[in-house]
Amino acid sequence: MLSSSAPSLTLQLITISIITLQRTRDHNSIDTNRPIADTYDYIVVGSGTAGSIVGSRLSEDPGASVLVLEAGGPQTVLTDMPAMERRLIGSDVDWSYRTTRQAGAGWAFGGRVPIPRGRVVGGSHNLNFMVYSRGNRRDFDSWSQRFGASGWSYWEVLPYFLRSENQTDREILSANAGYHSTAGRMVVATPPSVDPILQKWMDIQVQQNGIPIVDQNGPGQLGINWFQQTIYYQSNATRSTTASAYLEPYARGGGTIRPNLQVLTRAFVTRLVMTTDNTGGSSGGGGGGVRAAGVHYEHNGREHTVYARREVVLSAGSINSPQLLMLSGIGPRQHLQELNIPVLVDLPVGYNLKDHVYVQLDYQVLNKSLVNSRNDLTVENMYDYYVGAGGPLAQYPLVYQYLNSPMNNETDWPDLQIDLNVAPVGNNLTALVANKAVHRQQWEDYYRPHLGDNTRLGILCFHYRPHSVGRLRLATADPHDQPLLDTNYLDYRGDGYDIRALVAAIRQAMIWANTGQFSQYVRPWQHPIPGCQLCTDAVQAIHLCDQYLECYARSLTMTVGHQVGTCKMGGGGGTGSTDSVVDERLRVRGVRGLRVVDASIYPDITNGNTNAPTAMIGEYGSQLIRDDHQKSYRAVPPLPLIMSY
Ligand SMILES: Cc1cc2nc3c(=O)[nH]c(=O)nc-3n(C[C@H](O)[C@H](O)[C@H](O)COP(=O)(O)OP(=O)(O)OC[C@H]3O[C@@H](n4cnc5c(N)ncnc54)[C@H](O)[C@@H]3O)c2cc1C
């Protein structure tokens, strides 16, 4: 309902249309308006979280020409809006992958868990919850000590986290000054207003249950707080993707601002151009007999080839970077031979696929006044958002809480997390139900009473230090075919740790929400969920027994979108040296002129969300490349920090 003081509907519609057109034009102008040359110094494949940073940083040297090739289109007004996260999943900016059939996970989806990945400038940063979480310091110490990735311990990577961070919360800055920076390009902010129901949870946890308030990106993780998020609250409340922060400001206008940088969207790279190496020397090589000389790509229905003088950098993400390596003859010998792909370098590409899963518990908030999150694209909401950078479309607040499962002895390295947010049952429900191969009618019955209702509270339960390891293989030698993603979620035949940990998280969340102080504000949706049996055990509440909770976890298993590790980094000296794909300078072993700089190089998954560490990898990887070509590098001054339209 429009208030009487608001401008007329016509005026609001005109304003919305003009701003939409302006922003669309700005985003679209990232595409180069100059012809693509035959050769560049650097070719960067993918403009996601890492690739946007790499393209931007390498082109700071005006003497180096850089081409960024991106399979998806430019960012849009919808990818800009923080509240759109769940609507974008399954849309045309999503690669829409699925796992192979999992024995112990995603039973509600017939075992084939949907895997969203961003196919758009900005990559998966455009589909994500914008959470800024670096992980635990011990994750990186373990990368260095256990996997031999020297140079990647916590204190060594911290400067690259700081290089990318533009922290806008004064309290966070003053509480943990050494851990934060205002000098980076990616804006990190605390949500300015939150749903009162989330505040209730926070207050009860802190005051009644004694949970400390913590800055998870400071010295320790155990505790509770609002998630820091990458949103430009200080200007227009758009997502601060690394594409918006690093790439667009320099590539806008079709390439007039930084003439040595060109970005081509809707350019799908199909293979690397591999040649015999006869250059010798040290720059950007792994010391073998083959060299990455360029890439083949498709654009506007035609095939093209472009060459790299110095390096090809793969930043196509944890699914597409290993796919491209294998399509180009770099991968496990036997697997490539099965597909008749000539083997150039035998490397364990695609092994070590790791991810985080979560299970969402659904609750109805009893008092509607405790909820203000919405993702309805009404005229009123869009006007508030565009003109005042406010209203429900401007934010997606979440509260997080780290905790330890009973099995975890390393209490400074917690293994569980519980998050809360208000997530309306949106239009994507139809797609969700259609995907469910098992108990489809019961799932429709489960969701139907809540359609159109905005009072759904999601309590999301995570296990963040999983033991399960999966593997990515090619399905065929055709680059257009999706690879096979056997994620091994919840490690059905493994040591049982993952499922016990996830069950512990769900049980704790249910105890707090169903029986504690918080229960006066919410009512759980239907139990049992379709396909699962409640227990008859009189000792515990019927929905808290292991058997039911395990079925719950194995039915509604969802990915957090944290696929990592498929081009594992390992060092020369550590145990990782024999099973790694890239060395600690991110050079592909046995190949000259080729690096991987994205989330696929994680030796092990970090204890948190993976966007901030991937931005750190983008910064660190760019520095390594620049150092290796030092003679030619001259930095240019940066543009102002906060982008505004
Ligand atoms: C639904 C979802 C929610 C998430 N939530 C969070 C969160 O809240 N916080 C967080 O920290 N992390 C989150 N993540 C994870 C985080 O977004 C990713 O870890 C991160 O974006 C990965 O960055 P990347 O550079 O490795 O890959 P991407 O960002 O995926 O970039 C890869 C790019 O390469 C392009 N590409 C791929 N193949 C080709 C090709 N053949 N030719 C040309 N271009 C190609 C892609 O289109 C894409 O733009 C989430 C992820 C998802 C999917």
The ligand as a Tripos MOL2 file, in Angstrom:
@<TRIPOS>MOLECULE
LIG
   53    58     1     0     0
SMALL
NO_CHARGES

@<TRIPOS>ATOM
      1 C1         24.0850  -20.4010   -3.7160 C.3       1 LIG1
      2 C2         25.4280  -20.0400   -3.1580 C.ar      1 LIG1
      3 C3         25.5060  -19.3970   -1.9230 C.ar      1 LIG1
      4 C4         26.7610  -19.0700   -1.4050 C.ar      1 LIG1
      5 N1         26.8170  -18.3220   -0.2520 N.ar      1 LIG1
      6 C5         28.0110  -17.8290    0.1420 C.ar      1 LIG1
      7 C6         28.0990  -16.8250    1.1340 C.ar      1 LIG1
      8 O1         27.1010  -16.2800    1.6120 O.2       1 LIG1
      9 N2         29.3310  -16.4240    1.5350 N.ar      1 LIG1
     10 C7         30.4620  -16.9480    1.0060 C.ar      1 LIG1
     11 O2         31.5460  -16.6010    1.4780 O.2       1 LIG1
     12 N3         30.4110  -17.8620    0.0140 N.ar      1 LIG1
     13 C8         29.2170  -18.2590   -0.4650 C.ar      1 LIG1
     14 N4         29.1630  -19.0850   -1.5440 N.ar      1 LIG1
     15 C9         30.4200  -19.5400   -2.1280 C.3       1 LIG1
     16 C10        31.1740  -18.4700   -2.9230 C.3       1 LIG1
     17 O3         30.2680  -17.6440   -3.6240 O.3       1 LIG1
     18 C11        32.1500  -19.1900   -3.8720 C.3       1 LIG1
     19 O4         33.0610  -19.9520   -3.1030 O.3       1 LIG1
     20 C12        32.9510  -18.2260   -4.7310 C.3       1 LIG1
     21 O5         32.1060  -17.3360   -5.4190 O.3       1 LIG1
     22 C13        33.7900  -19.0240   -5.7260 C.3       1 LIG1
     23 O6         34.5520  -18.1270   -6.4990 O.3       1 LIG1
     24 P1         35.3490  -18.6340   -7.7820 P.3       1 LIG1
     25 O7         36.0490  -17.4510   -8.3040 O.co2     1 LIG1
     26 O8         36.1390  -19.8370   -7.4300 O.co2     1 LIG1
     27 O9         34.2280  -19.1390   -8.7980 O.3       1 LIG1
     28 P2         32.9700  -18.3630   -9.4010 P.3       1 LIG1
     29 O10        32.6660  -17.1440   -8.6110 O.co2     1 LIG1
     30 O11        31.8940  -19.3710   -9.5460 O.co2     1 LIG1
     31 O12        33.4730  -17.8620  -10.8160 O.3       1 LIG1
     32 C14        33.7050  -18.6830  -11.9290 C.3       1 LIG1
     33 C15        33.3650  -17.8760  -13.1760 C.3       1 LIG1
     34 O13        33.8840  -18.5440  -14.3080 O.3       1 LIG1
     35 C16        32.9130  -18.5540  -15.3270 C.3       1 LIG1
     36 N5         33.1760  -19.7090  -16.1920 N.ar      1 LIG1
     37 C17        33.0700  -21.0080  -15.8460 C.ar      1 LIG1
     38 N6         33.3860  -21.7880  -16.8960 N.ar      1 LIG1
     39 C18        33.7110  -20.9720  -17.9050 C.ar      1 LIG1
     40 C19        34.1050  -21.1990  -19.2500 C.ar      1 LIG1
     41 N7         34.2340  -22.4310  -19.7300 N.pl3     1 LIG1
     42 N8         34.3510  -20.1170  -20.0390 N.ar      1 LIG1
     43 C20        34.2390  -18.8530  -19.5560 C.ar      1 LIG1
     44 N9         33.8470  -18.5900  -18.2810 N.ar      1 LIG1
     45 C21        33.5910  -19.6340  -17.4720 C.ar      1 LIG1
     46 C22        31.6020  -18.6500  -14.5750 C.3       1 LIG1
     47 O14        30.4990  -18.2690  -15.3590 O.3       1 LIG1
     48 C23        31.8610  -17.7550  -13.3870 C.3       1 LIG1
     49 O15        31.5390  -16.4030  -13.6760 O.3       1 LIG1
     50 C24        27.9330  -19.4270   -2.0980 C.ar      1 LIG1
     51 C25        27.8540  -20.0520   -3.3390 C.ar      1 LIG1
     52 C26        26.6180  -20.3520   -3.8790 C.ar      1 LIG1
     53 C27        26.5540  -21.0160   -5.2280 C.3       1 LIG1
@<TRIPOS>BOND
     1     1     2 1
     2     2     3 ar
     3     2    52 ar
     4     3     4 ar
     5     4     5 ar
     6     4    50 ar
     7     5     6 ar
     8     6     7 ar
     9     6    13 1
    10     7     8 2
    11     7     9 ar
    12     9    10 ar
    13    10    11 2
    14    10    12 ar
    15    12    13 ar
    16    13    14 ar
    17    14    15 1
    18    14    50 ar
    19    15    16 1
    20    16    17 1
    21    16    18 1
    22    18    19 1
    23    18    20 1
    24    20    21 1
    25    20    22 1
    26    22    23 1
    27    23    24 1
    28    24    25 2
    29    24    26 1
    30    24    27 1
    31    27    28 1
    32    28    29 2
    33    28    30 1
    34    28    31 1
    35    31    32 1
    36    32    33 1
    37    33    34 1
    38    33    48 1
    39    34    35 1
    40    35    36 1
    41    35    46 1
    42    36    37 ar
    43    36    45 ar
    44    37    38 ar
    45    38    39 ar
    46    39    40 ar
    47    39    45 ar
    48    40    41 1
    49    40    42 ar
    50    42    43 ar
    51    43    44 ar
    52    44    45 ar
    53    46    47 1
    54    46    48 1
    55    48    49 1
    56    50    51 ar
    57    51    52 ar
    58    52    53 1
@<TRIPOS>SUBSTRUCTURE
     1 LIG1         1 GROUP 0 **** ****
